Amino acid sequence: MARFTPIRRFDGYLPIEDHGLIGDGTTAALVGRDGAISWMCVPRFDSPPLFCSILDSKRGGAFTVAPEGLHESRQFYEADTGVLVTEMRSAGGLMRLTDAFALRSGADLSEDAPAGRGELLRSIAVLEGRVRLRIDIDPRDGARAERLGEGLHLRYPSRPDIGLYLNASRAEALSGTRNSLELISGDHLDLTLRWGKKSPGSFPHSFGRARGGHHRFVAPMAAPVHLRRTRRAADAPLGNHAEAARLHPERRHPCRPDFLTAGSHRRAAQLGLSLRLDTRRGLFRLRAPTYRLHR
């Protein structure tokens, strides 16, 4: 497991290695060790970014969930899933932030059918002490928050074609785009950011169900598999993302130099990333869609 390290920025930006990636096969998000989502496009990979402070720290926008006075943190994935955990420590306590996208019931990311529900889930648990939790949501170009049931409707002038809704498992946690809440050891809070034309009537999705969906996806690929490197597959894109974890299954000795194990690449398939097989270096390179920012 990763060690706690101090939060350091360079010219206002976290190093790229201080980010984790989550996704649902339709879109993806970068989550920093500071609890900020600094890159996310909705509803698809190739859509304009909702948050892009990784490119412009002042105007790009971010969705930040973090304790006040944060000074060190660490990140890791739950085993064999794309569920990302960020543990953050402040002077007063230690909290855990768990991030994932919700998947549709029975979703299979090995198929071409959309698996995502259009929901980002962020779950907070205080592990030690007391924290003053900061919840700031600031989409690119700004948004106006209006109370709607247990959460907020975010009016987003730059993208009137999509509806943005932020819900919390505690109604008092949200009052606007910038929020602060005191939590103590043992407290939990779940947040759901949803996009689409219909507003949620109640708290739309549980994090337990989302976690189960990610575990359900990797279950068929849990057995050890080895990938054979061939000239035909070299540097060739895999049309179906999840095929990467099943390409050329072999039952030969895993230590042979012309074989690669698939275990470390199941997560990439789950995140919906394209994969290319590099026979010269003996590894997979992740190739994510790119977006050129125009202002």
Secondary structure, DSSP 4 states (H G I P E B T S, - for coil): -PPPEE---BTTB--GGGEEEEE-SS-EEEEETTSEEEEEESSSTTSPEEE-TTT-TTTS-EEEEEETT--EEEEEEPTTSS-EEEEEE-SSEEEEEEEEEEE-TT--TTSSS--EEEEEEEEEEEEEEEEEEEEEEE-TT--EEEEETTEEEEE-TT-TTSEEEEEESSGGG-SSSEEEEEEETT-EEEEEEEEESSPPSS----HHHHHHHHHHHHGGG-S--EEE--TTTBTPPPSSGGGGGTSS---S-TT-TTEEESGGGHHHHHHT-EEEEETTTTEEEEE--------
